[in-house]
C-alpha cells in the first residue's frame, strides 16, 4: 500500500521519515504457516509486542495501515517535546534579566526553523521504528494495509490471510472530535496536523485545557502567538492536584495566555479568514476571534474497520476494546494493549502493557495491569508529574492519609536556579511510611518522579529514601526533605523525653 498522502510539509526530513516508517514500493511478504503472534498496529504497544516476541523466538507478523511508530513518533511525544524544547529556549532567552543577562526584549523567534529542527530530529529517531529494521534485524514479517478479522484465528490484510495462534490488537487512538456547530466547517488543528505548520498563527485558540492543550498553548504563546485557552471545566488540568494546577494557571497568566474557563460552547462562525468561537460564560455571551483553532480534548480508540464482531471481540466505540486484567479480549486467542483498550493513554503504559501481552499470550503468564504503578507527567513549564493516589482517591477508598509537602522555595538548588514555583508532595498511609501517591511540580518533575515511582512499585517506604544519600545541590533533594519531614513526625513527645533522659544519663 503506497497510497498514503505525503507528510506535510513535503521536505527532505519528512521524506526520510516516510521512507523508514512506510517505505514506497514495500512488498508484503507471503505467509508460510501459522504465526505465533500477529500484531495489529505499529505504534508503541505493537512495536514492543512484535520486537519482544520475535526476540524470544516467536514467528511474528506486524500489520500497520499507515505509519510505523504510531502517534508517539509521528504526531505525539516526539514532535511535541521537540516543539516544547524550542519554546522553552525562546522563553529562557527572553527571561534572563534576573540573571544579569540583557537584551532579551530584542529576541525574535524563527518558528519555521524551530519546526524544521523538530522534523529533522523526528526523522533521525525514526530508524528505530523502521520497517526494514523490523524485517531485516528482528525477523518480523511486516505488512502494510488494513487488517480485519476473517475468523477467530485469522486476520486478512489486502486479501492475504494470516492465521495465528495468538493476536494482539494495538491500534491506538486518535484525537477526539467536538460537536460544536460550525467547528468542522471552519476547520481546526489537532495533534495529528499541528506539527505540519510552517507559519506561526498570529492568533490561536486552544480548546481543551488538559495535558495536550496546556502543553501546546504554552509553547505557541512562547513562540509569539496570542493564545486563548478555552475550557468547559472551571479550571485547567482538572484531574491534577489543585495546588499544582493553580501554579500553572498563574504561570499561564504571567506569560500572557488568555484563559477562558467554565464556558459553554455555542458555535464557531467563519468570517472570511477569521474564525469566531462564540460561547457563554456565567450567563454572558462572549466570543474569541482567531486565525487558527487547535482542539485537544482527549482521545478516541481506533476500533473501526477491524471487523471485531467477526473475531468474537467485544468493544465500545468510545471506551475501546474490552479486556480482562490480563489484557485478554472476549476471544481467548486475542489480546489488546495500549490506547485502544486502556484508560491510561501514555506511551510508557502502552510499552508496559505490551510486555504483559507477550508474557500472557505466548507463555501462559498471569501478569495483571492492576499491578502496574503508572506515573505520568504534563510537560508544561513547570511540569506536573504524578504517581499513585491523589488524596481524593484515598478518601474515596476510605484510606486515611498523612500528606507531606516541601515547597521548592525550601530547596537550595531551586532557589539558585530561580525555579521556586512548585513543590514535592507525598500521601502516606496514616501511621506508616508507605507511599500511596505523590505529586511533583517543578521544571523537571518528570525526571524527579521516578524515585517515588520506584519506591511505590518496590514497596519501599519513605524511610528508605531518607537513608539514601542525594547529591547536593539538586532539586530532587526535595524528595529527601519529604523523607526527613516524615522522620520528624515519628519523634513523639514521649520519644523525645526518653532520648533526652538517655543523653542526660550519658553525661553523668
N, C-alpha and C positions, 0 to 999 in steps of 0.2 A: 504493500500500500504506500504509494508515493504521492497521494493526492492531498496531503496536509498543506494548509496555507503556510507561506513563509513567515517566520518570526519577524516582527517589526521592531525597529527599522531593519530593512534587509541589508545589513552591513556584514563585514568580514567576521566579526565576533559571533553574530547570530548564525552565520553560515557554518562556522566551526562547531557551534553548539548543536545545530541540527544534524550535521554530519556524524556527530557522536551519538546522539540520542534517538535519531530516526534517520538513518542513512538512506540517501536516494539509491534506488536500484536494489534495495535489500531483497533477497530471495528467501522466502520462508523455507525451513527445512522440510523434508518428508519424514513423518514419524515412522519409527520402526518399533512396533510393540507398545506395550502399556507403560506409561510413565509412573514412577513412584509418586511424583508430585507435579501437578500442573498449577501454576500460579497465574492468576488473572490480575493484571495491574502492575505497572513497573514503577510505582512510587517507592517511598522508603520501606513500607511493610513488604511489598512484593519483592524488591531487590534483596532485602535481608533474608526473606524466606528462600528465594532462589539460590543465592550465593551460599547460605548456610547449609541448605540441604545438599547442594552439589558438592560442597567441600567435605561432606560426610559420606560421599559415595553414591548418593541417590541419582536416579535418572530424572532430570528436571526439564520442564518446558515453562517458558515465561512468555506471557501474551500481553502486549501493550497496544492500545489503539491509537495513541498519539505520541507523546514524548517520554522516553525513559527518564527517570529522575523525578517524575511527578511534580506536584506543586512545589515541594521543597526546593529543588534545584531550579526550576524554570520560572515560577511565579510566586514563590513563597519565601522561605527562610533565607536563601542565598541572596537573591536580589534585594530583598528588603533590608537585610543587615548591611549590604554594601551601600545602600542609599542612606541608611541611618548613620553609618560611619562618616560619610561625606558631609551630611548635615551637621553632625557633631563637630567636625573640623571647622566648618564655617562658623558655627556658634562660638567655638573657642577662640577663633581668630578675631572675632568681633568683641570678645569679652575679657580682654587682657588688661584693662585699666587697673584693676585691683592688684595685679601682679607687677605693675610698673611698666607695662607694655603699651605704647601709644600708637595711634593710627588705625585702630580698629574700625572707626567710623568711615574710613575710606576703603574698606574691604568690599570687593564685589565677588559674586558667585557666578561661576560659569556652569550653569545647570546642565547644558549639553555635555560638557566634559565630565561632570560627575556621573551622568548616566552612561557615558561611553566607558568610563572606568568600571562601573558595575557590570556592564555587558562583557567586557574583557575578562574580568575575574570569574564571572559565571562560566564563560567558555573554557577557561583554564581549569576549572574544577570538574567540568563535565566528563572528561575521560574515565573517571572512576565509575560513572553510571552508564558507560557507553555499551552499545550493542556488541561491538567487537570484543570488548573485554569480557563480557559475559559468555560469548560464544567461544572465543579462542583461548582465554586464560582459565575460565571456570568450567567450561564444558556444558553450558546450558544451551538448550535449543530455544532460540529467540524467535518469536512470531510477532509480526505486526499485523494488526487487524482487530475487528470487533469480535470478541468472544461471546458465545451464548451457549447455554446448556442444551444439548441434544437429548441426553438421557441422564440418569442419576450418576453415571460414571463416565460421562463423555461430554467434552466441550468441542464446539465447532468454531473454526476460525477461517473465514473466507472459503467455505466449502470443504475444508480439511478437518477430519475428526481426530481429536486427541483423547484417547482412552486413558483413564488414570486409576490408580489405587487410592490416592488422596488428592484433594484440590484445596487451594487457598484463594479466597476472594479478597483482593487487596486493591479495590478500585477507587478508594479515596473519597473525596468530597469536593464540592465546588462552591463558589460564592453564592450565598443565598440572595434571592430577589426580594424586593419590597413592592407591595401592591399599592403604591401611591399613584393616583390618577395623573397621567401626563409624564411620569418619570421615564418610562420606556421610550416614549416618543421624543423626549428631549435628549435622550442619550446620556449614558453615565459610565464611569470607570469602575472597575473592581480591581482586586489584587491581580486578576488574570490579564488586565490590559494596562494598568497604570505604569508598569515598568517598560512599556513601549514608548512612553513620552520622550520627546527630544526638546520640547519647549516648555518652560515653566509657566503654568497657568497664573495669570495675574491675580485672579480671584478664584478661590477653590472652596467649595462646600464639602465637608466630610460628614456623611450621615452614618451615625453609629459610633458611640464612644466606648467601645470595647477595646481589646488589645490592638487589633488591626487598625481601627480608626484612630486611636490615640497615637500609635507609633507613626503613622503616615501624616497625620495632622501636624504633629510637632516638626517632623522632618521638612515638610513643604513650607511651613512657616519659617523655619531657619534658612531655607533657600531664598526666601523673599516673597512668597505668596501671601496674600491677605486671606487667611484661613478662618472659616467659620465652622465650628464643630457642633453638630446638631444631634441631640439625643432625646428619645422619648422618656427615658427614665430621669429621675430628679438629680442624678449625679453621674459622673464618669466612672468607669471601671466598677460597676455595681457589685460584682461578686468579691472584690478585693477588700482588704482591711480598710475601714473607713478613714483612719488616720493617714494611711498611705495614699489613698485616693485624694484626700484633701491636700496633701503636699504637692501632688502632681497637678491638681487643679490650680493651685497658687502659681506654680511654675508656668503653666499654660497662659494664665492671665498676664503674668510678668512678660512673657515672650510675645504678647500681642495677639493671641488666638481669641477670637470672639466665640464665647461659649453660649449656646442656646440649649438649655436643659429643661426637661419636663414639657416638651412640646407635643402637640397633636398635629400630624401632617395632614394638610388638606389637599394640596395638588402641586404640580410643577407646571409652570407655564413657559413656553418658548416664545421669546420676544426678539426676533432677529437672531443675532449671535449670542444673546443673553439667555440665561436660564433663571427663572424666578421660582424659588421654593416658598410656597405660601403655607403658613402654619398658624396655629393658635397656641398661645401660652397664657395661662392664668385668665382665660376667657377673653383675651385681647388678640386680635389678628395682627400678624406681622409677616414680613417677607424678607428674604435674602436673595440678592441678585448676584450671580456669579458667571464665570466663564465655563467652568467645568464642575461636575459633581462626581464625587467618589463615594461609593457605597461599601461599607464594611460592617455588615450586621450579622455575621455568623456564616455557617457552612451547612450545605445540604448534601447528604450522602449520594454517591453515584451508584444507583441500583438499576437504572433504566437500560434496556437493550440486552440484558444478560439472560433473559428467559428463565428467571429464577423459579417460576412455577414448574417448569418442565423438569428442573433439577430437584424439586421437592424441598425448596429452601424458602422459609418464611422471612418476610421483611416488612418494613413500614417505610413508605416513601420519604417521610420526614426524619424518622429516627435511625433508619438503616436496617441492616441485616440482623436478624435475631440470633444471638449466640448464647451459649452457656458460659459459666465462669471459666471453663477450659477452652473457650473460643470455638466450640463445635456448633455448627448450624443444625437445623432440623433434618438435614441429610447427614447421617453419621460419617459419610465419606468426605464431607466438605467442611472446612474451617474458614474463618474470616479474621482479618486483623486490620488495625489502623482506622482511619477516619470513616470508613464505610460501615463500621459497627460500633465504634467506641464513642462515648460522650467526651473523652479526653482527646481532643483533636490536636495533638502535638507530634512533631516528628519523633521525638525521643520515646513517646508512648508507642507509636507505630513500630519502632525498632524493637522495643521490649516485647510487644505482643507477637511480633514475627518469630522471635526466639521461642516463645511459648508454643506457637503453632508447630515449629519444627520438632520440638520435644514430644508434643502430644499426638500429632498426626502421624509421624514416622516411627516413633519409638515407644508408643503406648504410655507416654508420660501423663501425669495428672496435675501439671502445673496450672495455677489459677491466677487470673488477672486481679482478683481481690487481694492477693498477697503483694501486689506491686506497690512500692512507695513512689508516687509520681510528683516531682516538683515541676514548677513552671515559672516563667518569667515574662513580663511585659517589658519590651526593650525601649522604653521611653528614657528620658533623662530628667530625674533619676529613674533607674529601673525599679520595678516592683517584683520581687520573687517570693514564692510561697511554696510550702510543702506541708502535707498533713492537714490536721484540723484547723479551722478557724474557731474562734471562741464560740460562735453561734452553733457550729456543728457539735461541739461538746455539750452545749446546753440542750440541744435537740435530742441527744442521746442520754441525757441525764447524768453526764460525767462532770464532776466538779473539777475545775482547773485553777491553777495559780499562774498568773500571767506576769512575766518579767519583761521590761523594756529598757534598752540602753540607747539614748539619743546619740546620733553621730557627733553631736556637738561635744560629747564627753570622750571622744576618741581622738587622740593627738594627730594621727595621720589625716583624718578627715578635716581637722582644723587647718593643718598645713596645706592640704590640697584645696582648701576653700570649698569643700563639699560637705557642709554640716547639715544640710537639709536631708533628714532621713533618720532611720532607726533600725535596730535589730530587736526582734520580739520573739519570745517563745511562750508556748502554752504547755504547762506541765500538769500531769495528773496530780491533783491535790494530795499533799502529804508524801510525794515522791519526787525523784528527779527524772522520771520518764517523760520524754518529749513527745507530745501529741501533735504539735504543729508549730510552724514558725513562719514569720514574715520578715523580710529584709527590704528596706527601701534605701537604696544607695546607687551611686553611679555604676558600680559593677556588682549589683546584687545577684545577678545570675551566676557569677563566679563564686560568690560567697555562700550561696545557699547549699552548696554541695556538702559541706561539712555536716550540716544539720540533717540533710537527706541521708547521708551515710549513717549517722547516729541512729536515726529512726529505723532504717532498714536493718541495721545490725543489732538493734535492741540495746544500744549504748545510752546510758543516761547522761544528763548534763554534767555529772561529776567526772565522767571520763574526759570530757572536753576541758574541764578545769585542770586536770592532770596533764594535759597536752600543752607543751611549750609552743607558743605562737611567736613568729618573728615580730620584732618591734622596729619601727612603727609600720603597721599596716591597718587598713580599715577593717580587716577581718578580726582584728583584736576586739571588736565589738562583741563577737561571739564568746570569746574568753571572758569578757566582762559580764556577760549574762551568766556564765557558769559561776563566776565569783559572787555575783549577786545572790544566786541560789545558795551557795555555801554560807553566806552571811545569814540567810533565813534559818539555817539549822542551828545557829548559836542562840538557843533559847536562854532566858534569864537564869534558869537552873544550871545549864551547862556553863554559862559564863561564870557563875558563882563557884562552881566546882573547879573550873580551871584556875580561877583567881586564888582559891584556897590552896590548890596544889602548888602553884608558883610561890605563894607565900611560905608554905612549908619548906620548899627547896631553899629559900633564902635563910631559913633557920630563924 
